[in-house]
């Protein structure tokens, strides 16, 4: 009976470790893609009082369009600005579609 319980416990631990591995880990953005994104976000249409740090999470569609998943910010103006200027914009050299990318951004005062 003890061997059966020990076997069940070993099975449970090994299966839990398999499910714990995450294949959808966000990928860092390459320099060329980052430059294209920064170029699209160059002139904000709002004013901010201090520097805002944002972690942009996005993916690409099969057509090469950037799809913003999370703007990573609580400021409504910043979120709307990022979505308006990036969502569904076609890129010259997009990343792989259906892979999740993350990119840290700093939005500074003018």
RODRENRO-429516 format. One record per atom (N, C-alpha, C, O): chain; residue number from 1; x, y, z; residue in one letter. Coordinates in nm, 4 decimals, m for minus. Layout:
# residues N
KEPA;mol;seq;east;north;up;type
KEPA;A;NUM;X;Y;Z;A
...
This chain:
# residues 110
KEPA;mol;seq;east;north;up;type
KEPA;A;1;0.0820;m0.1193;0.0000;X
KEPA;A;1;0.0000;0.0000;0.0000;X
KEPA;A;1;0.0864;0.1257;0.0000;X
KEPA;A;1;0.0547;0.2237;m0.0674;X
KEPA;A;2;0.1967;0.1222;0.0767;X
KEPA;A;2;0.2856;0.2374;0.0818;X
KEPA;A;2;0.3499;0.2617;m0.0544;X
KEPA;A;2;0.3699;0.3765;m0.0942;X
KEPA;A;3;0.3825;0.1537;m0.1263;X
KEPA;A;3;0.4434;0.1681;m0.2582;X
KEPA;A;3;0.3453;0.2309;m0.3568;X
KEPA;A;3;0.3853;0.3095;m0.4426;X
KEPA;A;4;0.2188;0.1971;m0.3451;X
KEPA;A;4;0.1165;0.2530;m0.4325;X
KEPA;A;4;0.0993;0.4024;m0.4073;X
KEPA;A;4;0.0870;0.4798;m0.5023;X
KEPA;A;5;0.0983;0.4436;m0.2820;X
KEPA;A;5;0.0861;0.5855;m0.2468;X
KEPA;A;5;0.2094;0.6612;m0.2953;X
KEPA;A;5;0.1976;0.7713;m0.3492;X
KEPA;A;6;0.3275;0.6026;m0.2764;X
KEPA;A;6;0.4507;0.6654;m0.3209;X
KEPA;A;6;0.4526;0.6796;m0.4733;X
KEPA;A;6;0.4963;0.7822;m0.5255;X
KEPA;A;7;0.4060;0.5782;m0.5436;X
KEPA;A;7;0.3986;0.5835;m0.6898;X
KEPA;A;7;0.3008;0.6917;m0.7361;X
KEPA;A;7;0.3296;0.7656;m0.8302;X
KEPA;A;8;0.1864;0.7007;m0.6706;X
KEPA;A;8;0.0870;0.8023;m0.7055;X
KEPA;A;8;0.1429;0.9419;m0.6807;X
KEPA;A;8;0.1216;1.0321;m0.7617;X
KEPA;A;9;0.2133;0.9608;m0.5709;X
KEPA;A;9;0.2732;1.0902;m0.5388;X
KEPA;A;9;0.3798;1.1271;m0.6425;X
KEPA;A;9;0.3863;1.2421;m0.6859;X
KEPA;A;10;0.4627;1.0312;m0.6820;X
KEPA;A;10;0.5657;1.0557;m0.7833;X
KEPA;A;10;0.5029;1.0919;m0.9176;X
KEPA;A;10;0.5526;1.1807;m0.9867;X
KEPA;A;11;0.3955;1.0252;m0.9552;X
KEPA;A;11;0.3240;1.0575;m1.0793;X
KEPA;A;11;0.2661;1.1979;m1.0758;X
KEPA;A;11;0.2741;1.2716;m1.1741;X
KEPA;A;12;0.2083;1.2343;m0.9634;X
KEPA;A;12;0.1479;1.3665;m0.9492;X
KEPA;A;12;0.2542;1.4762;m0.9588;X
KEPA;A;12;0.2316;1.5785;m1.0235;X
KEPA;A;13;0.3676;1.4562;m0.8960;X
KEPA;A;13;0.4743;1.5565;m0.9001;X
KEPA;A;13;0.5319;1.5684;m1.0404;X
KEPA;A;13;0.5555;1.6797;m1.0873;X
KEPA;A;14;0.5548;1.4585;m1.1077;X
KEPA;A;14;0.6117;1.4649;m1.2425;X
KEPA;A;14;0.5144;1.5270;m1.3422;X
KEPA;A;14;0.5566;1.6021;m1.4301;X
KEPA;A;15;0.3860;1.4974;m1.3304;X
KEPA;A;15;0.2892;1.5578;m1.4226;X
KEPA;A;15;0.2707;1.7059;m1.3928;X
KEPA;A;15;0.2474;1.7842;m1.4848;X
KEPA;A;16;0.2803;1.7456;m1.2682;X
KEPA;A;16;0.2682;1.8876;m1.2342;X
KEPA;A;16;0.3851;1.9665;m1.2904;X
KEPA;A;16;0.3667;2.0802;m1.3338;X
KEPA;A;17;0.5040;1.9098;m1.2908;X
KEPA;A;17;0.6196;1.9806;m1.3459;X
KEPA;A;17;0.6086;1.9943;m1.4976;X
KEPA;A;17;0.6583;2.0919;m1.5539;X
KEPA;A;18;0.5452;1.8995;m1.5640;X
KEPA;A;18;0.5240;1.9106;m1.7083;X
KEPA;A;18;0.4293;2.0240;m1.7420;X
KEPA;A;18;0.4525;2.0978;m1.8377;X
KEPA;A;19;0.3231;2.0388;m1.6647;X
KEPA;A;19;0.2263;2.1439;m1.6905;X
KEPA;A;19;0.2765;2.2811;m1.6470;X
KEPA;A;19;0.2260;2.3830;m1.6940;X
KEPA;A;20;0.3745;2.2847;m1.5586;X
KEPA;A;20;0.4272;2.4117;m1.5098;X
KEPA;A;20;0.5138;2.4807;m1.6135;X
KEPA;A;20;0.5270;2.6030;m1.6096;X
KEPA;A;21;0.5732;2.4067;m1.7060;X
KEPA;A;21;0.6557;2.4708;m1.8088;X
KEPA;A;21;0.5649;2.5471;m1.9040;X
KEPA;A;21;0.4623;2.4957;m1.9486;X
KEPA;A;22;0.6038;2.6696;m1.9344;X
KEPA;A;22;0.5217;2.7573;m2.0158;X
KEPA;A;22;0.5904;2.7812;m2.1497;X
KEPA;A;22;0.6974;2.8419;m2.1544;X
KEPA;A;23;0.5305;2.7345;m2.2577;X
KEPA;A;23;0.5867;2.7543;m2.3901;X
KEPA;A;23;0.5542;2.8919;m2.4458;X
KEPA;A;23;0.6163;2.9332;m2.5437;X
KEPA;A;24;0.4600;2.9641;m2.3878;X
KEPA;A;24;0.4211;3.0950;m2.4369;X
KEPA;A;24;0.4935;3.2069;m2.3638;X
KEPA;A;24;0.4367;3.3134;m2.3396;X
KEPA;A;25;0.6181;3.1825;m2.3290;X
KEPA;A;25;0.6996;3.2838;m2.2619;X
KEPA;A;25;0.7196;3.4008;m2.3575;X
KEPA;A;25;0.7558;3.3789;m2.4732;X
KEPA;A;26;0.6973;3.5254;m2.3128;X
KEPA;A;26;0.7150;3.6399;m2.4021;X
KEPA;A;26;0.8580;3.6490;m2.4559;X
KEPA;A;26;0.9537;3.6183;m2.3848;X
KEPA;A;27;0.8716;3.6908;m2.5800;X
KEPA;A;27;0.9999;3.7025;m2.6477;X
KEPA;A;27;1.0403;3.8490;m2.6515;X
KEPA;A;27;0.9570;3.9365;m2.6755;X
KEPA;A;28;1.1689;3.8756;m2.6276;X
KEPA;A;28;1.2192;4.0122;m2.6388;X
KEPA;A;28;1.2202;4.0538;m2.7858;X
KEPA;A;28;1.2372;3.9703;m2.8747;X
KEPA;A;29;1.2018;4.1833;m2.8104;X
KEPA;A;29;1.1902;4.2374;m2.9455;X
KEPA;A;29;1.3291;4.2701;m3.0003;X
KEPA;A;29;1.4151;4.3190;m2.9270;X
KEPA;A;30;1.3512;4.2426;m3.1310;X
KEPA;A;30;1.4797;4.2782;m3.1910;X
KEPA;A;30;1.4862;4.4285;m3.2174;X
KEPA;A;30;1.3844;4.4977;m3.2134;X
KEPA;A;31;1.6063;4.4778;m3.2444;X
KEPA;A;31;1.6306;4.6221;m3.2546;X
KEPA;A;31;1.5549;4.6854;m3.3721;X
KEPA;A;31;1.5017;4.7957;m3.3588;X
KEPA;A;32;1.5497;4.6175;m3.4857;X
KEPA;A;32;1.4822;4.6723;m3.6036;X
KEPA;A;32;1.3322;4.6912;m3.5784;X
KEPA;A;32;1.2751;4.7944;m3.6136;X
KEPA;A;33;1.2703;4.5921;m3.5182;X
KEPA;A;33;1.1282;4.6001;m3.4863;X
KEPA;A;33;1.1027;4.7079;m3.3814;X
KEPA;A;33;1.0048;4.7820;m3.3907;X
KEPA;A;34;1.1897;4.7168;m3.2828;X
KEPA;A;34;1.1774;4.8196;m3.1790;X
KEPA;A;34;1.1831;4.9593;m3.2413;X
KEPA;A;34;1.1051;5.0468;m3.2037;X
KEPA;A;35;1.2739;4.9807;m3.3355;X
KEPA;A;35;1.2846;5.1114;m3.4012;X
KEPA;A;35;1.1571;5.1467;m3.4774;X
KEPA;A;35;1.1150;5.2624;m3.4771;X
KEPA;A;36;1.0955;5.0483;m3.5427;X
KEPA;A;36;0.9701;5.0731;m3.6144;X
KEPA;A;36;0.8584;5.1128;m3.5177;X
KEPA;A;36;0.7798;5.2030;m3.5463;X
KEPA;A;37;0.8521;5.0445;m3.4027;X
KEPA;A;37;0.7485;5.0746;m3.3037;X
KEPA;A;37;0.7705;5.2128;m3.2435;X
KEPA;A;37;0.6756;5.2899;m3.2297;X
KEPA;A;38;0.8943;5.2451;m3.2076;X
KEPA;A;38;0.9250;5.3763;m3.1496;X
KEPA;A;38;0.8929;5.4870;m3.2494;X
KEPA;A;38;0.8441;5.5931;m3.2106;X
KEPA;A;39;0.9197;5.4633;m3.3769;X
KEPA;A;39;0.8890;5.5620;m3.4817;X
KEPA;A;39;0.7389;5.5907;m3.4875;X
KEPA;A;39;0.6987;5.7055;m3.5065;X
KEPA;A;40;0.6560;5.4878;m3.4715;X
KEPA;A;40;0.5106;5.5075;m3.4731;X
KEPA;A;40;0.4605;5.5794;m3.3482;X
KEPA;A;40;0.3552;5.6430;m3.3516;X
KEPA;A;41;0.5346;5.5698;m3.2385;X
KEPA;A;41;0.4936;5.6324;m3.1126;X
KEPA;A;41;0.5671;5.7633;m3.0857;X
KEPA;A;41;0.5709;5.8092;m2.9716;X
KEPA;A;42;0.6251;5.8237;m3.1880;X
KEPA;A;42;0.7125;5.9391;m3.1705;X
KEPA;A;42;0.6440;6.0626;m3.1111;X
KEPA;A;42;0.6989;6.1229;m3.0189;X
KEPA;A;43;0.5283;6.1015;m3.1594;X
KEPA;A;43;0.4665;6.2273;m3.1163;X
KEPA;A;43;0.3351;6.2017;m3.0434;X
KEPA;A;43;0.2308;6.1897;m3.1076;X
KEPA;A;44;0.3382;6.1932;m2.9110;X
KEPA;A;44;0.2135;6.1726;m2.8367;X
KEPA;A;44;0.1227;6.2953;m2.8445;X
KEPA;A;44;0.1707;6.4084;m2.8520;X
KEPA;A;45;m0.0075;6.2725;m2.8426;X
KEPA;A;45;m0.1054;6.3803;m2.8508;X
KEPA;A;45;m0.1633;6.4157;m2.7141;X
KEPA;A;45;m0.2774;6.4609;m2.7046;X
KEPA;A;46;m0.0851;6.3953;m2.6090;X
KEPA;A;46;m0.1278;6.4265;m2.4737;X
KEPA;A;46;m0.0055;6.4696;m2.3940;X
KEPA;A;46;0.1078;6.4490;m2.4377;X
KEPA;A;47;m0.0276;6.5289;m2.2784;X
KEPA;A;47;0.0841;6.5708;m2.1935;X
KEPA;A;47;0.0897;6.4820;m2.0702;X
KEPA;A;47;m0.0130;6.4384;m2.0183;X
KEPA;A;48;0.2104;6.4565;m2.0251;X
KEPA;A;48;0.2294;6.3781;m1.9042;X
KEPA;A;48;0.3150;6.4587;m1.8075;X
KEPA;A;48;0.3947;6.5429;m1.8490;X
KEPA;A;49;0.2982;6.4327;m1.6794;X
KEPA;A;49;0.3687;6.5092;m1.5769;X
KEPA;A;49;0.5053;6.4496;m1.5440;X
KEPA;A;49;0.5979;6.5230;m1.5096;X
KEPA;A;50;0.5188;6.3186;m1.5541;X
KEPA;A;50;0.6460;6.2531;m1.5234;X
KEPA;A;50;0.6657;6.1354;m1.6175;X
KEPA;A;50;0.5742;6.0971;m1.6904;X
KEPA;A;51;0.7846;6.0788;m1.6155;X
KEPA;A;51;0.8165;5.9646;m1.7004;X
KEPA;A;51;0.7300;5.8438;m1.6641;X
KEPA;A;51;0.7096;5.8137;m1.5465;X
KEPA;A;52;0.6796;5.7753;m1.7666;X
KEPA;A;52;0.5945;5.6585;m1.7458;X
KEPA;A;52;0.6639;5.5373;m1.8071;X
KEPA;A;52;0.7043;5.5405;m1.9234;X
KEPA;A;53;0.6777;5.4310;m1.7290;X
KEPA;A;53;0.7340;5.3051;m1.7784;X
KEPA;A;53;0.6200;5.2125;m1.8189;X
KEPA;A;53;0.5245;5.1925;m1.7439;X
KEPA;A;54;0.6319;5.1568;m1.9380;X
KEPA;A;54;0.5288;5.0706;m1.9944;X
KEPA;A;54;0.5950;4.9428;m2.0446;X
KEPA;A;54;0.7028;4.9484;m2.1040;X
KEPA;A;55;0.5323;4.8285;m2.0217;X
KEPA;A;55;0.5771;4.7034;m2.0831;X
KEPA;A;55;0.4686;4.6628;m2.1821;X
KEPA;A;55;0.3610;4.6164;m2.1442;X
KEPA;A;56;0.4995;4.6814;m2.3078;X
KEPA;A;56;0.4055;4.6535;m2.4158;X
KEPA;A;56;0.4097;4.5051;m2.4487;X
KEPA;A;56;0.5168;4.4507;m2.4755;X
KEPA;A;57;0.2946;4.4393;m2.4471;X
KEPA;A;57;0.2842;4.2981;m2.4836;X
KEPA;A;57;0.1999;4.2899;m2.6106;X
KEPA;A;57;0.0891;4.3432;m2.6165;X
KEPA;A;58;0.2543;4.2219;m2.7125;X
KEPA;A;58;0.1841;4.2164;m2.8409;X
KEPA;A;58;0.2184;4.0883;m2.9152;X
KEPA;A;58;0.3062;4.0120;m2.8750;X
KEPA;A;59;0.1472;4.0672;m3.0239;X
KEPA;A;59;0.1717;3.9542;m3.1130;X
KEPA;A;59;0.1519;4.0039;m3.2558;X
KEPA;A;59;0.1165;4.1198;m3.2774;X
KEPA;A;60;0.1745;3.9167;m3.3523;X
KEPA;A;60;0.1524;3.9506;m3.4922;X
KEPA;A;60;0.0476;3.8585;m3.5514;X
KEPA;A;60;0.0427;3.7395;m3.5203;X
KEPA;A;61;m0.0365;3.9149;m3.6373;X
KEPA;A;61;m0.1355;3.8339;m3.7085;X
KEPA;A;61;m0.0667;3.7655;m3.8261;X
KEPA;A;61;0.0505;3.7914;m3.8531;X
KEPA;A;62;m0.1384;3.6792;m3.8956;X
KEPA;A;62;m0.0815;3.6101;m4.0113;X
KEPA;A;62;m0.0525;3.7062;m4.1262;X
KEPA;A;62;0.0265;3.6743;m4.2150;X
KEPA;A;63;m0.1158;3.8234;m4.1253;X
KEPA;A;63;m0.0924;3.9238;m4.2296;X
KEPA;A;63;0.0228;4.0170;m4.1964;X
KEPA;A;63;0.0517;4.1082;m4.2738;X
KEPA;A;64;0.0900;3.9965;m4.0826;X
KEPA;A;64;0.2026;4.0814;m4.0434;X
KEPA;A;64;0.1616;4.2070;m3.9697;X
KEPA;A;64;0.2407;4.3006;m3.9580;X
KEPA;A;65;0.0384;4.2103;m3.9195;X
KEPA;A;65;m0.0094;4.3259;m3.8444;X
KEPA;A;65;0.0163;4.3060;m3.6960;X
KEPA;A;65;m0.0038;4.1967;m3.6429;X
KEPA;A;66;0.0609;4.4123;m3.6290;X
KEPA;A;66;0.0844;4.4071;m3.4856;X
KEPA;A;66;m0.0493;4.4138;m3.4127;X
KEPA;A;66;m0.1334;4.4978;m3.4450;X
KEPA;A;67;m0.0695;4.3266;m3.3152;X
KEPA;A;67;m0.1920;4.3241;m3.2354;X
KEPA;A;67;m0.1514;4.3457;m3.0899;X
KEPA;A;67;m0.0840;4.2616;m3.0304;X
KEPA;A;68;m0.1931;4.4596;m3.0327;X
KEPA;A;68;m0.1588;4.4930;m2.8947;X
KEPA;A;68;m0.2435;4.4076;m2.8011;X
KEPA;A;68;m0.3664;4.4125;m2.8058;X
KEPA;A;69;m0.1772;4.3293;m2.7160;X
KEPA;A;69;m0.2481;4.2472;m2.6183;X
KEPA;A;69;m0.2661;4.3227;m2.4877;X
KEPA;A;69;m0.3730;4.3190;m2.4269;X
KEPA;A;70;m0.1602;4.3918;m2.4448;X
KEPA;A;70;m0.1652;4.4672;m2.3201;X
KEPA;A;70;m0.0703;4.5849;m2.3318;X
KEPA;A;70;0.0474;4.5688;m2.3640;X
KEPA;A;71;m0.1227;4.7024;m2.3056;X
KEPA;A;71;m0.0390;4.8223;m2.3115;X
KEPA;A;71;0.0433;4.8384;m2.1846;X
KEPA;A;71;0.1351;4.9205;m2.1827;X
KEPA;A;72;0.0148;4.7646;m2.0797;X
KEPA;A;72;0.0959;4.7630;m1.9592;X
KEPA;A;72;0.1006;4.8932;m1.8843;X
KEPA;A;72;0.2039;4.9286;m1.8275;X
KEPA;A;73;m0.0097;4.9656;m1.8831;X
KEPA;A;73;m0.0113;5.0963;m1.8180;X
KEPA;A;73;m0.1517;5.1235;m1.7643;X
KEPA;A;73;m0.2511;5.0774;m1.8205;X
KEPA;A;74;m0.1580;5.1988;m1.6551;X
KEPA;A;74;m0.2880;5.2322;m1.5956;X
KEPA;A;74;m0.3416;5.3664;m1.6442;X
KEPA;A;74;m0.4581;5.3986;m1.6206;X
KEPA;A;75;m0.2577;5.4451;m1.7120;X
KEPA;A;75;m0.3014;5.5748;m1.7632;X
KEPA;A;75;m0.3837;5.5539;m1.8902;X
KEPA;A;75;m0.3338;5.5019;m1.9900;X
KEPA;A;76;m0.5082;5.5945;m1.8851;X
KEPA;A;76;m0.6003;5.5704;m1.9962;X
KEPA;A;76;m0.5536;5.6386;m2.1252;X
KEPA;A;76;m0.5676;5.5822;m2.2337;X
KEPA;A;77;m0.4980;5.7601;m2.1137;X
KEPA;A;77;m0.4505;5.8314;m2.2320;X
KEPA;A;77;m0.3370;5.7561;m2.3007;X
KEPA;A;77;m0.3323;5.7485;m2.4235;X
KEPA;A;78;m0.2462;5.7007;m2.2219;X
KEPA;A;78;m0.1323;5.6277;m2.2766;X
KEPA;A;78;m0.1798;5.5000;m2.3454;X
KEPA;A;78;m0.1352;5.4687;m2.4558;X
KEPA;A;79;m0.2695;5.4265;m2.2810;X
KEPA;A;79;m0.3225;5.3031;m2.3385;X
KEPA;A;79;m0.3932;5.3320;m2.4710;X
KEPA;A;79;m0.3707;5.2620;m2.5698;X
KEPA;A;80;m0.4780;5.4339;m2.4735;X
KEPA;A;80;m0.5488;5.4691;m2.5964;X
KEPA;A;80;m0.4518;5.5122;m2.7063;X
KEPA;A;80;m0.4702;5.4769;m2.8228;X
KEPA;A;81;m0.3490;5.5879;m2.6696;X
KEPA;A;81;m0.2494;5.6341;m2.7665;X
KEPA;A;81;m0.1735;5.5163;m2.8275;X
KEPA;A;81;m0.1546;5.5106;m2.9490;X
KEPA;A;82;m0.1304;5.4233;m2.7440;X
KEPA;A;82;m0.0564;5.3066;m2.7924;X
KEPA;A;82;m0.1443;5.2225;m2.8836;X
KEPA;A;82;m0.1006;5.1816;m2.9912;X
KEPA;A;83;m0.2660;5.1967;m2.8424;X
KEPA;A;83;m0.3561;5.1148;m2.9250;X
KEPA;A;83;m0.3893;5.1838;m3.0571;X
KEPA;A;83;m0.3948;5.1191;m3.1617;X
KEPA;A;84;m0.4114;5.3154;m3.0519;X
KEPA;A;84;m0.4473;5.3896;m3.1728;X
KEPA;A;84;m0.3317;5.3895;m3.2733;X
KEPA;A;84;m0.3545;5.3794;m3.3938;X
KEPA;A;85;m0.2090;5.4005;m3.2246;X
KEPA;A;85;m0.0944;5.4133;m3.3140;X
KEPA;A;85;m0.0276;5.2817;m3.3521;X
KEPA;A;85;0.0484;5.2777;m3.4489;X
KEPA;A;86;m0.0540;5.1744;m3.2786;X
KEPA;A;86;0.0129;5.0479;m3.3078;X
KEPA;A;86;m0.0796;4.9358;m3.3530;X
KEPA;A;86;m0.0414;4.8541;m3.4368;X
KEPA;A;87;m0.2002;4.9312;m3.2988;X
KEPA;A;87;m0.2888;4.8175;m3.3247;X
KEPA;A;87;m0.3206;4.8055;m3.4735;X
KEPA;A;87;m0.3658;4.9012;m3.5364;X
KEPA;A;88;m0.2965;4.6877;m3.5283;X
KEPA;A;88;m0.3252;4.6512;m3.6667;X
KEPA;A;88;m0.2450;4.7314;m3.7689;X
KEPA;A;88;m0.2894;4.7497;m3.8823;X
KEPA;A;89;m0.1263;4.7796;m3.7289;X
KEPA;A;89;m0.0345;4.8433;m3.8238;X
KEPA;A;89;0.0518;4.7340;m3.8854;X
KEPA;A;89;0.1001;4.6448;m3.8157;X
KEPA;A;90;0.0705;4.7417;m4.0155;X
KEPA;A;90;0.1496;4.6426;m4.0876;X
KEPA;A;90;0.2982;4.6807;m4.0764;X
KEPA;A;90;0.3346;4.7977;m4.0882;X
KEPA;A;91;0.3826;4.5793;m4.0534;X
KEPA;A;91;0.5256;4.6023;m4.0374;X
KEPA;A;91;0.6029;4.5390;m4.1515;X
KEPA;A;91;0.5610;4.4380;m4.2079;X
KEPA;A;92;0.7183;4.6005;m4.1857;X
KEPA;A;92;0.8015;4.5517;m4.2955;X
KEPA;A;92;0.8541;4.4114;m4.2663;X
KEPA;A;92;0.8413;4.3213;m4.3492;X
KEPA;A;93;0.9128;4.3935;m4.1497;X
KEPA;A;93;0.9686;4.2649;m4.1093;X
KEPA;A;93;0.9069;4.2226;m3.9771;X
KEPA;A;93;0.9708;4.2348;m3.8726;X
KEPA;A;94;0.7838;4.1730;m3.9797;X
KEPA;A;94;0.7196;4.1358;m3.8532;X
KEPA;A;94;0.7822;4.0105;m3.7942;X
KEPA;A;94;0.8533;3.9359;m3.8616;X
KEPA;A;95;0.7541;3.9901;m3.6685;X
KEPA;A;95;0.7989;3.8672;m3.6029;X
KEPA;A;95;0.7080;3.7521;m3.6421;X
KEPA;A;95;0.6236;3.7657;m3.7306;X
KEPA;A;96;0.7256;3.6409;m3.5769;X
KEPA;A;96;0.6419;3.5244;m3.6042;X
KEPA;A;96;0.5002;3.5487;m3.5549;X
KEPA;A;96;0.4799;3.6082;m3.4491;X
KEPA;A;97;0.4021;3.5025;m3.6321;X
KEPA;A;97;0.2642;3.5221;m3.5895;X
KEPA;A;97;0.2313;3.4255;m3.4753;X
KEPA;A;97;0.2880;3.3168;m3.4652;X
KEPA;A;98;0.1397;3.4677;m3.3913;X
KEPA;A;98;0.0915;3.3938;m3.2744;X
KEPA;A;98;0.1987;3.3684;m3.1686;X
KEPA;A;98;0.1778;3.2845;m3.0810;X
KEPA;A;99;0.3115;3.4370;m3.1733;X
KEPA;A;99;0.4108;3.4352;m3.0659;X
KEPA;A;99;0.3913;3.5642;m2.9865;X
KEPA;A;99;0.3612;3.6688;m3.0440;X
KEPA;A;100;0.4082;3.5569;m2.8568;X
KEPA;A;100;0.3873;3.6738;m2.7716;X
KEPA;A;100;0.5212;3.7442;m2.7516;X
KEPA;A;100;0.6206;3.6819;m2.7144;X
KEPA;A;101;0.5220;3.8755;m2.7771;X
KEPA;A;101;0.6406;3.9581;m2.7620;X
KEPA;A;101;0.6172;4.0586;m2.6500;X
KEPA;A;101;0.5036;4.0974;m2.6227;X
KEPA;A;102;0.7265;4.1004;m2.5852;X
KEPA;A;102;0.7161;4.2075;m2.4868;X
KEPA;A;102;0.8268;4.3083;m2.5121;X
KEPA;A;102;0.9374;4.2730;m2.5531;X
KEPA;A;103;0.7948;4.4351;m2.4867;X
KEPA;A;103;0.8906;4.5413;m2.5115;X
KEPA;A;103;0.8733;4.6503;m2.4065;X
KEPA;A;103;0.7653;4.7084;m2.3959;X
KEPA;A;104;0.9774;4.6793;m2.3286;X
KEPA;A;104;0.9675;4.7888;m2.2324;X
KEPA;A;104;0.9805;4.9234;m2.3044;X
KEPA;A;104;1.0623;4.9387;m2.3951;X
KEPA;A;105;0.8994;5.0197;m2.2632;X
KEPA;A;105;0.9018;5.1547;m2.3190;X
KEPA;A;105;0.9057;5.2556;m2.2054;X
KEPA;A;105;0.8549;5.2305;m2.0961;X
KEPA;A;106;0.9669;5.3705;m2.2330;X
KEPA;A;106;0.9618;5.4834;m2.1412;X
KEPA;A;106;0.9016;5.6003;m2.2163;X
KEPA;A;106;0.9508;5.6401;m2.3219;X
KEPA;A;107;0.7957;5.6544;m2.1610;X
KEPA;A;107;0.7322;5.7718;m2.2207;X
KEPA;A;107;0.7732;5.8900;m2.1360;X
KEPA;A;107;0.7434;5.8966;m2.0167;X
KEPA;A;108;0.8425;5.9839;m2.1998;X
KEPA;A;108;0.8995;6.0974;m2.1270;X
KEPA;A;108;0.8250;6.2256;m2.1604;X
KEPA;A;108;0.7589;6.2365;m2.2636;X
KEPA;A;109;0.8376;6.3218;m2.0707;X
KEPA;A;109;0.7773;6.4531;m2.0941;X
KEPA;A;109;0.8539;6.5246;m2.2042;X
KEPA;A;109;0.9746;6.5064;m2.2199;X
KEPA;A;110;0.7825;6.6054;m2.2795;X
KEPA;A;110;0.8355;6.6731;m2.3947;X
KEPA;A;110;0.9516;6.7589;m2.3684;X
KEPA;A;110;1.0044;6.8212;m2.4605;X
